[in-house]
Amino acid sequence: MVPTKQSVPFTGTPEQKEKLLQVIHNLKDEKGSLMPILQQAQDIYGYLPIEVQTIISDETGVPLEKIYGVTTFYSMFSLNPKGKYQISVCLGTACYVKGSGDIYNKLMEKLGIAGGECTPDGKFSLDACRCVGACGLAPVMLVNDEVYGRLTVDDIDDILAKYA
């Protein structure tokens, strides 16, 4: 069973909003300021939910559609929060041939989220990546900066238990 998209409620603080407004005020009149504003907004909030994109649009006059287009085009931006433990499964050729797709599907099932999402408790987020440069250990996944290689679907429960 593949989970359906869930949304984690936006929980921005007044302090974060004030920081964002200061960034926008400092940069908005500079040519090409949208990317630096978005990068700093993501640094402030950890991701770029529609609420943050709307503030940026309202304050800069840049249409929300354009901001959304930029945030969805560049892989450095995330529209969903990241978990305390960021799981990334390599779906590059070597890993995929050795079963990383099954591992990714098992993680979606166990965590109850789809790729690109975060568990409602904020503990885990799940993403796919294309190559981590550890093809000899295929299939590979990372939890934050810890690499797990030569995985099977049966390894998933033990790995997740380490972070429970």
N, C-alpha and C positions, 0 to 999 in steps of 0.2 A: 504494500500500500504506500503510495507516495502522498506525503502530507500536503494539505492545501496551504496557501499563503496565510500567515498569521501576521498581525501587526502588534508590535510592542508599543504601548502608549508613549507619546513624547513627554519627556520629563525635564525640559530645559528649565534652568533657574534664572531668576532676575539678574544674577551676577554674570551668567553666560551671555544673556541678551545684551547687557551693558558692554561687555567686552566686544561682542560682535558689532554693535552700533559704533563703537570707537574705531574698530578696524575699517568699517565702511566709510566713516567720516574721514579717516586719514587717507584712504585710497581712491574713493569713488570718482574724483576728478582727474585721475591719471589715466592716460590712454592704456588700454589693455589691462585694466584693473580687475576684471571679473575673475580671472584664474587665481590671482593672489588672494582675493577676498574669499573665494570658495575654499582654497587651501587652508586659510587661517580659520574659517568657520568650521571646517572639519576638525582642525586641531582643537578648537574650543569645545565642540559638542561630541566629537568622536565619529560623527557621520553627518549626512546632510538630509534630514527629513524635510518633507514638504513645508513644514512650519518655518524652518530656517531659510529655505529657498524663498518663501513668501516675504520674509523680512528683508532679505537681500534685494528682491525685486522691488518692493515698496520703497526702500531707501535709495536705490540706485536708479530707478526708472527703467531698468533692463526688464523686458517682458519675461514673465515666469516661464513661458514656453522655451525661451532661449536658455535660461538658466537650467531648466530640466534637461534640455538637449545636451548641454555641456556636461552636466553631472552624470548622465547616462552614457555618454560617449567615452569618457576617459575612465579607465579602469582604476585609477588611483582614488576615485570618489566612491563612497558607499552611501546608498540610500537607507540602509538598515544598520542598526547598532551592531557592534561586535561584542561577542561574549568575553568573559574573563579568560576563557580558554578558546582560542581561535584555531579551529581544526581546518586544515587545508589538505585535500586529497589530490595527488598528482594524477591527471588524466592524460598525460603525454603518452606517446605511442608505446614506449617500453612498459610503462606501468599499466596502461590500459590492456595491452595484450596479456599481461600477467594477472588481470582480475581487479584492477582498481575501480572499475565501474561497479562491480558487485559490492566492494567495500563502501563506496560512496552511497549506494542505495541502502545498504545495511545501516549506515550512520543516519541517513534521513529517517529510516524506520525507527531506530532506537531513540533518536533525539526528538522525533515528532515534528521536524522542521524540514523545509525544502532548502536546497542550496541557496546561499546568499542571505539566509535568515539567522536569527538569534533565538535561543530558547526563551520562553516568557520570563524565566527567572534570571536571565542575563548571564547564565553560567557558560553556555557553549554557543558558538556560531560556526557555521559550516560553509566552506567555499571549495571550489575546484580550482586547480591551477594547472598549467600546461607542462612545466618541467621544473624540478628542483635541483637538477644536476646530480642526482644519485641513481642513475639508471641501473647501475649494477646491483642495487638493493631493491629493485622493482618487485612488487608495487610498494609505493611509499606514501606516507602521510605525515604531516607535521601537526603537532599540538603546540601552539606558540612557536618556540624555536627548537623544540625537541623532535628529532627525526625518528620515525618508526619505519623499518624496512622489512622486506620479505614477508609481507602481511598476508594473512588469510582472513576471511570473514569471521572465523572463529576467534581471532585475536581481539576483536572490537570490544567485547564486554570487559575483558581484563584491562585494556587501555583506558576505557572510560572510567572504570572503577578507581584508577589512580587519581582521578581528578574529582571524584564525588565528594 
